[in-house]
Amino acid sequence: MFQKLVTTKFFTNKGENTLLNKLKGIFEYKKPYYFDALVGFFRASGYFRIREFLNKVSKIRILVGINVDNLVLEATLRGLLFRELS
């Protein structure tokens, strides 16, 4: 019996189905104008891993539901654009 392939805009990080792999696939085949994400946790290390893709997007919105790390929190409280420190 064949399994039906179901596509969705929602996914969880299981096995090879990671956010990084999903974004690589999207940005390889499409040119998104907006990037909207709803996440439970948001860490600066994850942001820096996907930033190369986000540089190609005109409008970025990330809604965090539970927790952010101190680097993201500090930038947000100061009203700064989030940039990697050199």
CNS distance restraints for C-alpha pairs under 8 A (distance, minus, plus):
assign (resid  11 and name CA) (resid  17 and name CA) 7.74 0.50 0.50
assign (resid  12 and name CA) (resid  17 and name CA) 7.07 0.50 0.50
assign (resid  12 and name CA) (resid  18 and name CA) 7.27 0.50 0.50
assign (resid  13 and name CA) (resid  17 and name CA) 5.42 0.50 0.50
assign (resid  13 and name CA) (resid  18 and name CA) 4.70 0.50 0.50
assign (resid  13 and name CA) (resid  19 and name CA) 6.71 0.50 0.50
assign (resid  14 and name CA) (resid  18 and name CA) 6.63 0.50 0.50
assign (resid  16 and name CA) (resid  21 and name CA) 7.38 0.50 0.50
assign (resid  17 and name CA) (resid  21 and name CA) 6.57 0.50 0.50
assign (resid  17 and name CA) (resid  22 and name CA) 6.83 0.50 0.50
assign (resid  18 and name CA) (resid  22 and name CA) 6.17 0.50 0.50
assign (resid  19 and name CA) (resid  23 and name CA) 6.10 0.50 0.50
assign (resid  20 and name CA) (resid  24 and name CA) 6.16 0.50 0.50
assign (resid  20 and name CA) (resid  49 and name CA) 7.52 0.50 0.50
assign (resid  20 and name CA) (resid  50 and name CA) 6.63 0.50 0.50
assign (resid  21 and name CA) (resid  25 and name CA) 6.29 0.50 0.50
assign (resid  22 and name CA) (resid  26 and name CA) 6.31 0.50 0.50
assign (resid  23 and name CA) (resid  27 and name CA) 6.01 0.50 0.50
assign (resid  23 and name CA) (resid  50 and name CA) 7.65 0.50 0.50
assign (resid  23 and name CA) (resid  53 and name CA) 7.46 0.50 0.50
assign (resid  24 and name CA) (resid  28 and name CA) 5.92 0.50 0.50
assign (resid  24 and name CA) (resid  53 and name CA) 7.68 0.50 0.50
assign (resid  25 and name CA) (resid  29 and name CA) 6.49 0.50 0.50
assign (resid  26 and name CA) (resid  30 and name CA) 5.69 0.50 0.50
assign (resid  26 and name CA) (resid  31 and name CA) 7.97 0.50 0.50
assign (resid  27 and name CA) (resid  31 and name CA) 6.09 0.50 0.50
assign (resid  27 and name CA) (resid  32 and name CA) 7.30 0.50 0.50
assign (resid  27 and name CA) (resid  53 and name CA) 6.78 0.50 0.50
assign (resid  31 and name CA) (resid  56 and name CA) 7.90 0.50 0.50
assign (resid  31 and name CA) (resid  57 and name CA) 8.00 0.50 0.50
assign (resid  32 and name CA) (resid  56 and name CA) 7.97 0.50 0.50
assign (resid  32 and name CA) (resid  57 and name CA) 6.29 0.50 0.50
assign (resid  33 and name CA) (resid  56 and name CA) 7.96 0.50 0.50
assign (resid  33 and name CA) (resid  57 and name CA) 5.16 0.50 0.50
assign (resid  33 and name CA) (resid  58 and name CA) 5.46 0.50 0.50
assign (resid  33 and name CA) (resid  59 and name CA) 6.65 0.50 0.50
assign (resid  34 and name CA) (resid  57 and name CA) 5.92 0.50 0.50
assign (resid  34 and name CA) (resid  58 and name CA) 6.13 0.50 0.50
assign (resid  34 and name CA) (resid  59 and name CA) 4.88 0.50 0.50
assign (resid  34 and name CA) (resid  60 and name CA) 5.96 0.50 0.50
assign (resid  35 and name CA) (resid  54 and name CA) 7.66 0.50 0.50
assign (resid  35 and name CA) (resid  57 and name CA) 6.74 0.50 0.50
assign (resid  35 and name CA) (resid  59 and name CA) 6.28 0.50 0.50
assign (resid  35 and name CA) (resid  60 and name CA) 4.75 0.50 0.50
assign (resid  35 and name CA) (resid  61 and name CA) 6.15 0.50 0.50
assign (resid  35 and name CA) (resid  62 and name CA) 7.91 0.50 0.50
assign (resid  36 and name CA) (resid  60 and name CA) 6.07 0.50 0.50
assign (resid  36 and name CA) (resid  61 and name CA) 4.82 0.50 0.50
assign (resid  36 and name CA) (resid  62 and name CA) 5.81 0.50 0.50
assign (resid  36 and name CA) (resid  63 and name CA) 7.96 0.50 0.50
assign (resid  37 and name CA) (resid  61 and name CA) 6.41 0.50 0.50
assign (resid  37 and name CA) (resid  62 and name CA) 4.77 0.50 0.50
assign (resid  37 and name CA) (resid  63 and name CA) 6.20 0.50 0.50
assign (resid  38 and name CA) (resid  62 and name CA) 5.97 0.50 0.50
assign (resid  38 and name CA) (resid  63 and name CA) 4.86 0.50 0.50
assign (resid  38 and name CA) (resid  64 and name CA) 6.11 0.50 0.50
assign (resid  38 and name CA) (resid  65 and name CA) 7.41 0.50 0.50
assign (resid  39 and name CA) (resid  62 and name CA) 7.39 0.50 0.50
assign (resid  39 and name CA) (resid  63 and name CA) 6.29 0.50 0.50
assign (resid  39 and name CA) (resid  64 and name CA) 5.07 0.50 0.50
assign (resid  39 and name CA) (resid  65 and name CA) 6.14 0.50 0.50
assign (resid  40 and name CA) (resid  64 and name CA) 5.50 0.50 0.50
assign (resid  40 and name CA) (resid  65 and name CA) 4.62 0.50 0.50
assign (resid  40 and name CA) (resid  66 and name CA) 5.04 0.50 0.50
assign (resid  40 and name CA) (resid  67 and name CA) 6.72 0.50 0.50
assign (resid  41 and name CA) (resid  64 and name CA) 6.19 0.50 0.50
assign (resid  41 and name CA) (resid  65 and name CA) 6.81 0.50 0.50
assign (resid  41 and name CA) (resid  66 and name CA) 5.77 0.50 0.50
assign (resid  41 and name CA) (resid  67 and name CA) 4.94 0.50 0.50
assign (resid  41 and name CA) (resid  68 and name CA) 5.82 0.50 0.50
assign (resid  42 and name CA) (resid  46 and name CA) 7.22 0.50 0.50
assign (resid  42 and name CA) (resid  47 and name CA) 7.70 0.50 0.50
assign (resid  42 and name CA) (resid  64 and name CA) 6.50 0.50 0.50
assign (resid  42 and name CA) (resid  67 and name CA) 6.51 0.50 0.50
assign (resid  42 and name CA) (resid  68 and name CA) 4.85 0.50 0.50
assign (resid  42 and name CA) (resid  69 and name CA) 6.91 0.50 0.50
assign (resid  43 and name CA) (resid  47 and name CA) 6.49 0.50 0.50
assign (resid  43 and name CA) (resid  68 and name CA) 5.78 0.50 0.50
assign (resid  43 and name CA) (resid  69 and name CA) 5.40 0.50 0.50
assign (resid  43 and name CA) (resid  72 and name CA) 7.07 0.50 0.50
assign (resid  44 and name CA) (resid  48 and name CA) 6.23 0.50 0.50
assign (resid  44 and name CA) (resid  69 and name CA) 6.85 0.50 0.50
assign (resid  44 and name CA) (resid  71 and name CA) 6.57 0.50 0.50
assign (resid  44 and name CA) (resid  72 and name CA) 6.10 0.50 0.50
assign (resid  45 and name CA) (resid  49 and name CA) 6.47 0.50 0.50
assign (resid  46 and name CA) (resid  50 and name CA) 6.56 0.50 0.50
assign (resid  47 and name CA) (resid  51 and name CA) 5.82 0.50 0.50
assign (resid  48 and name CA) (resid  52 and name CA) 7.79 0.50 0.50
assign (resid  48 and name CA) (resid  84 and name CA) 7.36 0.50 0.50
assign (resid  50 and name CA) (resid  54 and name CA) 6.54 0.50 0.50
assign (resid  51 and name CA) (resid  55 and name CA) 6.15 0.50 0.50
assign (resid  52 and name CA) (resid  56 and name CA) 7.58 0.50 0.50
assign (resid  53 and name CA) (resid  57 and name CA) 7.51 0.50 0.50
assign (resid  54 and name CA) (resid  60 and name CA) 7.54 0.50 0.50
assign (resid  64 and name CA) (resid  68 and name CA) 7.40 0.50 0.50
assign (resid  68 and name CA) (resid  72 and name CA) 6.22 0.50 0.50
assign (resid  68 and name CA) (resid  73 and name CA) 6.26 0.50 0.50
assign (resid  69 and name CA) (resid  73 and name CA) 6.20 0.50 0.50
assign (resid  70 and name CA) (resid  74 and name CA) 5.93 0.50 0.50
assign (resid  71 and name CA) (resid  75 and name CA) 6.36 0.50 0.50
assign (resid  72 and name CA) (resid  76 and name CA) 6.13 0.50 0.50
assign (resid  72 and name CA) (resid  82 and name CA) 7.28 0.50 0.50
assign (resid  73 and name CA) (resid  77 and name CA) 6.10 0.50 0.50
assign (resid  74 and name CA) (resid  78 and name CA) 6.24 0.50 0.50
assign (resid  75 and name CA) (resid  79 and name CA) 6.10 0.50 0.50
assign (resid  75 and name CA) (resid  80 and name CA) 5.11 0.50 0.50
assign (resid  75 and name CA) (resid  81 and name CA) 6.99 0.50 0.50
assign (resid  75 and name CA) (resid  82 and name CA) 6.21 0.50 0.50
assign (resid  76 and name CA) (resid  80 and name CA) 6.07 0.50 0.50
assign (resid  76 and name CA) (resid  81 and name CA) 7.84 0.50 0.50
assign (resid  76 and name CA) (resid  82 and name CA) 7.90 0.50 0.50
